[in-house]
């Protein structure tokens, strides 16, 4: 476990957090102790990793089996022209070290599957999903539900995005089970129905909006402040600059 005591350097680095009554010193120590697994170091994972590193999350795990390509740089801002061809996990690690050398980075150069997800998820406190396909999303969600780990999950496409928080292993204020990913999406859409970003395109800044919201939800879960998006799907329309919230329940 990461030593939660804050050094003089950390007290200065996180001063703007510490003066917030909702976080303070105890909340910053929780961030330092936290172990967060981020699935994907791409469009969503980039801002998640950057802001969680800057916030002082003690350990960040990164799952990605891809390498940096030129077409990634329009939205995957944790990478740069000089890291093209490098494993995304290594490129992200270098960026995180520049942002905050106090953060420990654990790289997992692999594709997450139903088989390997449970053991990997079990090693962390919270999981943030920045993947871009339903197969991985279901594998992550099922593993988090089984291992009783909170999950922040999101999706983006063209000009729209969504984000929610899943804790189906707990009950809400009404005494009923919190909904899980399969309550929100019982089945994956038919293959080809939802085109990839490579086919449909995507505005790079959109991933920044949604990924930053994911980071905020993770910080809320770690520190215990605010009201996480449990049972609520936050929708963002970039073209109209409009946010909407849909409530959903366990089936």
C-alpha positions as CSV (number, residue, x, y, z in Angstrom):
1,X,0.0,0.0,0.0
2,X,1.2,3.5,-0.8
3,X,2.3,5.5,2.2
4,X,-0.5,8.0,2.8
5,X,1.6,10.6,4.6
6,X,2.0,13.7,2.4
7,X,5.4,15.2,1.9
8,X,6.1,18.9,1.9
9,X,6.3,18.8,-1.9
10,X,3.0,17.0,-2.1
11,X,1.3,19.5,0.2
12,X,2.3,22.2,-2.1
13,X,1.5,20.3,-5.3
14,X,-2.0,19.4,-4.1
15,X,-2.7,22.7,-2.2
16,X,-5.7,23.5,-4.4
17,X,-7.3,20.2,-3.4
18,X,-6.4,20.4,0.2
19,X,-8.1,23.8,0.7
20,X,-11.4,22.2,-0.5
21,X,-13.4,21.1,2.6
22,X,-14.8,18.2,0.5
23,X,-11.3,16.8,-0.1
24,X,-8.8,18.3,2.4
25,X,-5.8,16.4,3.7
26,X,-7.7,13.2,4.4
27,X,-9.2,13.1,0.9
28,X,-5.7,13.7,-0.6
29,X,-4.4,10.9,1.4
30,X,-7.2,8.7,0.0
31,X,-6.1,9.6,-3.5
32,X,-2.5,8.8,-2.7
33,X,-3.5,5.4,-1.4
34,X,-5.8,4.6,-4.3
35,X,-5.1,2.1,-7.0
36,X,-7.0,2.8,-10.2
37,X,-7.1,0.6,-13.3
38,X,-7.6,2.4,-16.6
39,X,-8.7,0.3,-19.6
40,X,-7.2,1.8,-22.7
41,X,-4.7,4.6,-23.2
42,X,-6.6,6.1,-26.1
43,X,-9.0,9.0,-26.6
44,X,-10.8,8.5,-23.3
45,X,-8.0,7.0,-21.3
46,X,-5.7,9.9,-22.1
47,X,-7.5,12.6,-20.1
48,X,-8.4,10.1,-17.4
49,X,-4.7,9.2,-16.9
50,X,-3.5,12.8,-17.1
51,X,-6.0,14.1,-14.6
52,X,-5.8,11.2,-12.1
53,X,-2.0,11.5,-12.2
54,X,-2.2,15.2,-11.6
55,X,-4.7,14.6,-8.8
56,X,-2.2,12.4,-7.0
57,X,-3.7,9.0,-7.4
58,X,-1.0,6.8,-6.0
59,X,-1.1,3.9,-8.4
60,X,-2.4,3.9,-12.0
61,X,-2.7,0.6,-13.9
62,X,-2.8,0.9,-17.7
63,X,-4.3,-1.8,-20.0
64,X,-3.5,-1.5,-23.7
65,X,-2.0,-3.7,-26.3
66,X,-1.7,-1.1,-29.1
67,X,1.1,1.2,-30.3
68,X,0.9,4.9,-31.0
69,X,0.1,5.9,-34.6
70,X,-0.1,9.3,-36.3
71,X,-3.9,9.1,-36.6
72,X,-4.2,8.7,-32.8
73,X,-2.7,12.2,-32.0
74,X,-5.9,14.1,-33.0
75,X,-7.5,13.0,-29.8
76,X,-5.1,10.8,-27.7
77,X,-3.4,13.8,-26.1
78,X,-1.2,11.8,-23.7
79,X,0.9,10.7,-26.7
80,X,3.0,12.8,-29.0
81,X,4.6,12.8,-32.4
82,X,7.9,11.6,-30.8
83,X,6.2,8.5,-29.4
84,X,4.8,7.2,-32.6
85,X,5.5,3.5,-32.8
86,X,5.9,3.2,-29.1
87,X,3.6,1.0,-27.0
88,X,0.8,3.1,-25.7
89,X,1.5,1.9,-22.1
90,X,5.1,3.1,-22.3
91,X,4.2,6.4,-24.0
92,X,1.5,7.0,-21.3
93,X,3.9,6.1,-18.5
94,X,6.5,8.7,-19.8
95,X,3.7,11.4,-19.9
96,X,2.5,10.5,-16.4
97,X,6.1,10.8,-15.0
98,X,6.4,14.3,-16.5
99,X,3.1,15.3,-14.9
100,X,3.6,13.7,-11.5
101,X,6.7,11.6,-10.6
102,X,5.0,10.6,-7.4
103,X,2.6,8.3,-9.2
104,X,3.4,4.6,-9.6
105,X,2.5,3.2,-13.0
106,X,1.7,-0.5,-13.7
107,X,1.7,-1.4,-17.4
108,X,-0.4,-4.3,-18.7
109,X,0.5,-4.8,-22.3
110,X,-2.4,-7.0,-23.2
111,X,-6.0,-7.1,-24.5
112,X,-8.5,-7.5,-21.7
113,X,-10.7,-10.5,-22.1
114,X,-13.3,-12.4,-20.1
115,X,-10.6,-14.8,-19.0
116,X,-8.0,-12.3,-17.7
117,X,-10.2,-9.5,-16.5
118,X,-11.2,-10.8,-13.1
119,X,-7.7,-11.4,-11.8
120,X,-6.6,-8.0,-13.1
121,X,-9.5,-6.1,-11.8
122,X,-9.1,-7.7,-8.3
123,X,-5.8,-5.9,-7.9
124,X,-7.3,-2.4,-8.0
125,X,-9.8,-0.3,-6.0
126,X,-11.6,1.3,-8.9
127,X,-11.7,0.7,-12.7
128,X,-12.2,3.3,-15.4
129,X,-13.2,2.0,-18.8
130,X,-12.0,3.9,-21.8
131,X,-12.3,1.0,-24.3
132,X,-13.9,1.4,-27.7
133,X,-15.7,-1.9,-28.2
134,X,-18.6,-3.7,-26.6
135,X,-16.7,-7.0,-26.1
136,X,-14.2,-5.3,-23.8
137,X,-16.9,-3.2,-22.0
138,X,-18.9,-6.3,-21.1
139,X,-15.8,-8.2,-20.0
140,X,-14.8,-5.3,-17.8
141,X,-18.3,-4.7,-16.4
142,X,-18.8,-8.4,-15.6
143,X,-15.4,-8.6,-13.9
144,X,-16.0,-5.5,-11.8
145,X,-19.4,-6.8,-10.7
146,X,-17.9,-10.1,-9.8
147,X,-15.0,-8.6,-7.9
148,X,-17.1,-5.9,-6.3
149,X,-15.1,-3.0,-7.8
150,X,-16.7,0.3,-8.7
151,X,-16.6,1.0,-12.5
152,X,-16.7,4.3,-14.3
153,X,-17.6,3.6,-17.9
154,X,-18.1,5.8,-21.0
155,X,-18.6,5.8,-24.7
156,X,-18.1,8.3,-27.5
157,X,-19.0,8.6,-31.1
158,X,-18.8,11.5,-33.6
159,X,-20.1,14.4,-31.5
160,X,-21.8,12.6,-28.7
161,X,-20.7,10.9,-25.5
162,X,-22.1,9.2,-22.3
163,X,-20.8,8.3,-18.9
164,X,-22.1,6.4,-15.9
165,X,-20.9,4.7,-12.7
166,X,-21.7,1.1,-11.8
167,X,-21.8,-0.5,-8.4
168,X,-24.3,-3.4,-8.9
169,X,-22.9,-5.2,-5.8
170,X,-24.4,-2.5,-3.5
171,X,-28.0,-1.4,-2.8
172,X,-29.2,2.2,-3.2
173,X,-31.1,4.4,-0.8
174,X,-34.3,2.6,-1.8
175,X,-32.9,-0.7,-0.6
176,X,-32.9,-2.1,-4.2
177,X,-29.8,-3.4,-6.0
178,X,-27.9,-0.8,-8.0
179,X,-28.1,-1.4,-11.8
180,X,-25.2,-3.0,-13.7
181,X,-24.0,-2.6,-17.2
182,X,-26.3,-5.4,-18.5
183,X,-29.3,-3.6,-17.0
184,X,-28.3,-0.6,-19.1
185,X,-27.3,-2.6,-22.2
186,X,-28.8,-6.1,-22.0
187,X,-27.1,-7.2,-25.3
188,X,-24.4,-5.8,-27.5
189,X,-25.7,-4.3,-30.8
190,X,-25.3,-6.4,-33.9
191,X,-21.8,-6.3,-35.3
192,X,-21.4,-3.4,-37.7
193,X,-24.4,-1.4,-36.4
194,X,-22.2,0.9,-34.4
195,X,-19.4,2.1,-36.7
196,X,-15.9,2.6,-35.2
197,X,-14.3,6.0,-34.9
198,X,-12.1,5.1,-37.9
199,X,-15.2,4.7,-40.0
200,X,-17.6,7.3,-38.6
201,X,-15.0,9.9,-37.4
202,X,-14.9,11.7,-34.0
203,X,-14.1,15.2,-32.8
204,X,-10.9,14.9,-30.7
205,X,-12.1,17.4,-28.0
206,X,-15.2,15.2,-27.4
207,X,-13.0,12.5,-25.9
208,X,-11.5,15.2,-23.6
209,X,-14.9,16.2,-22.4
210,X,-16.1,12.7,-21.6
211,X,-12.7,11.4,-20.4
212,X,-12.4,14.3,-18.0
213,X,-15.9,13.5,-16.6
214,X,-14.8,9.9,-16.0
215,X,-11.7,11.2,-14.1
216,X,-14.0,13.4,-12.0
217,X,-16.3,10.5,-11.2
218,X,-13.3,8.4,-10.1
219,X,-12.0,11.2,-7.8
220,X,-15.5,11.4,-6.3
221,X,-15.5,7.7,-5.7
222,X,-12.1,7.7,-4.1
223,X,-12.7,10.7,-1.8
224,X,-16.3,10.0,-1.0
225,X,-17.5,13.5,-2.0
226,X,-20.5,14.4,-4.1
227,X,-23.0,12.0,-5.7
228,X,-21.5,9.6,-8.3
229,X,-23.5,8.8,-11.5
230,X,-24.9,5.6,-10.1
231,X,-28.2,4.7,-11.8
232,X,-27.8,7.8,-14.0
233,X,-26.5,8.0,-17.6
234,X,-25.1,11.4,-18.4
235,X,-25.4,12.2,-22.1
236,X,-23.5,15.0,-23.9
237,X,-24.3,16.4,-27.3
238,X,-21.3,18.4,-28.5
239,X,-23.1,20.0,-31.4
240,X,-25.7,21.7,-29.2
241,X,-23.5,21.9,-26.0
242,X,-26.3,20.1,-24.1
243,X,-26.1,17.7,-21.2
244,X,-29.0,15.4,-20.3
245,X,-29.4,12.7,-17.6
246,X,-31.3,9.5,-17.9
247,X,-32.1,7.4,-14.8
248,X,-32.1,3.7,-15.1
249,X,-32.7,0.8,-12.7
250,X,-31.8,-2.8,-12.2
251,X,-34.0,-5.1,-14.2
